[in-house]
Amino acid sequence: MLSPSPVPSRTPSYTTVLRTPHAARTFGAALLGRLSYGMVSLSLMLAVNSSTGSYSVAGAVMALFGATSVFLSPARAALIDRHGPRRVLPPMAGLYALLLTALAYATWRPGASALLLGALTAAAGASTPPLGPVMRTLWSDLVTDRELLRRAYSLDGVAEELLFVSGPLLVGVVVKSAPPAAGVAISAALVLAGTSALLSSPAVRGRGAAPADGPAAGPDVPPAGRRLLGIAGLRHAVLVTAAVGLCLGGLDLLVVAFTEQRHQGAAVSWVLAALSAGSAVGGLAYGAVSWRASNRVRLPLLAVGLGAAMAGAGLSPNVYVLVGVAAVAGLFVAPALTTAYLIADESVGAGSRTQAGAWVNTAINAGSSVGVAVVGLLVDRMPPAVCFAVAAVPALLCAAVVARGGVVPGPMGSDSVDRGLVDSGPADSGGTARGAVSRS
């Protein structure tokens, strides 16, 4: 494995993070590949609808794509941990790009078979390379200073937020001059280019399979996923992240309902842009501050802040106030995800870090899907203010559960004090790291 090369600094900054040897090159490559995920969902939905002429087929195909991508994410990440990124990412990215190319070909003209599209999208989702979890694991290898690692995770989270804002904008540019299927083909090219560049980085070339965290599996040893979720720190991070996803998934639909009731449907984009902008600002500010409270303490407080802002959004008298409240809510999103990712990282051994990060990824995506479904059942039956309050409950409830959880166990369940108790210097542990779209 590549030996970590921390850059000494009295006041660690984002510049310091990017000046860490191999960090900028590795991060840029991962972002190029992850831009594919910011484009692919909208491109695929438009391409399927254009080819079949059916919104219901497009919706069913996207549900298949999202389900296989999200729920198989920990399994794909486990393969990375077991065999190393250089052995697993090339066939995974190659298959994913090949399937996207086949989907682009199938949807380029009208008349595509719904059954064929469903099979191809399900297979593509199942083979999605986990570039986000891999990059976060690489950050842990590149940066040993926990204060600096918090900034690295914050930078990663903000960059990902920007990718999922810019991706749909790029799709809009593409469809002005080409069929929507071109966006699917571009997504395939991006993931291939980004993965290839990532694998050429010295940070990955020096990283093989991670060392095992415990004894070899036997008949009495539970599967790896169950073992990881048995660790209190990771379980708490996954629980709170799922609640954040529920809030955000519900918020997207509630914003549409709120603006349509006031005959201002065009304002939806402003509200969601305010949420993303708030998240980016919150993530950068959060990573720049040296916090004395531990990750374990900060995570439920951030969830409470998001829940309170969600409940307050329902009381907005007009769209302008809602835009402001959405920006406030966004301030808590990236910090909450950042903290959850770092708790996941420090709760497990080196042999399970990619899989632990993938569980947090799965939680935010699954929570968002459930949030949209639940709010969809309520929005026509209850006043918006009540729906906003209901959508806020998961974050508040999960924060209360986690706040009462006690001491966070160390790697593989050994009892230890939370290593993020005081963020006062390089030796101390900092806390760090939105979403209807799958974030892989």
Protein Blocks (a to p, Z undefined) as FASTA:
>chain_A
ZZddddddfbdcfklmmmpghklmmmmmmmmmmmmmmmmmmmmmmmmmmmnopaklmmmm
mmmmmmmmmmmmmmmmmmmmmnopklmmmmmmmmmmmmmmmmmmmmmpghiafklmmmmm
mmmmmmoccfklmmmmmmmmmpmblklmmmmmmmmmmmmmmmmmmmmmmmmmmmmmpcfk
lmmmmmmmmmmmmmmmmmmpmklmmpccdddfbdcddfklccfklmmmmpmklmmmmmmm
mmmmmmmmmmmmmmmmmmmmnopmklmmmmmmmmmmmmmmmmmmmmmpccfbdfklmmmm
mmmmmmmmmmmmmmpcbfklmmmmmmmmmmmmmmmmmmmmmmmmmmpcfklmmmmmmmmm
mmmmmmmmmmmmmmmmmmmmpcfklmmmmmmmmmmmmmmmmmmnopaddeehiacddfkl
pacbfkbccdddddfbccZZ
